[in-house]
Amino acid sequence: MVVGSSSSALHSQVIRGHFSKRLVGEEQISSIGRGLCVLLGISAEDTQKDAEYMVRKILNLRVFEDENGRAWSHSVMDKELEVLCVSQFTLQCILKGNKPDFHLAMPAELAQPFYNNILEQMKSAYKPELIKDGQFGAYMQVQIQNDGPVTIHLESPTKPTDPKQLSKLEKQQQRKEKTRPKGSSESGREKGALRSKADSNASSGAEGDVSSEREP
């Protein structure tokens, strides 16, 4: 039995934190103070449009308070806080019984440039010095002090990739075409032709009436 979504989407876990850092072995690769820790799971079907959607949502997600303490009012950009990004293919997990399966994840050789592109988009849309990263593909320890706790799961709009789903959509479209009244398009054309003919027959008199009214 397979448990999980068969549709492809770019996934992210956005964690509001007071402190986050990435360690590879004993070496600290990157860290931030208050801000967002973003775990990104890239699927094999993700496109540039998915990346743009995710960057926009992450940077504009209102998970911070305003100056008066009102919750859910400001984004990370509004507060000028930091963002720590971590590539995490395990977000694309589905379960086969109790065993995790990651075949929906984008292969590493393709995921790395895609992930780097997301980082570049974030830096272009925000302040590049506030976007932090680490070492792609390395075994690491991520320490997060979750503030709240607040964890938001985001997905880009899904696209059907299952052949059964695609076939179902095609059959629905075919049924719609078959249920259209026969000859409706022909009758519509005939009516249009009759209207245009009637308009042309009456055009000389009608135009004459209009022009005569306008003339003094």
Disulfide bonds with the S-S distance in Angstrom:
none
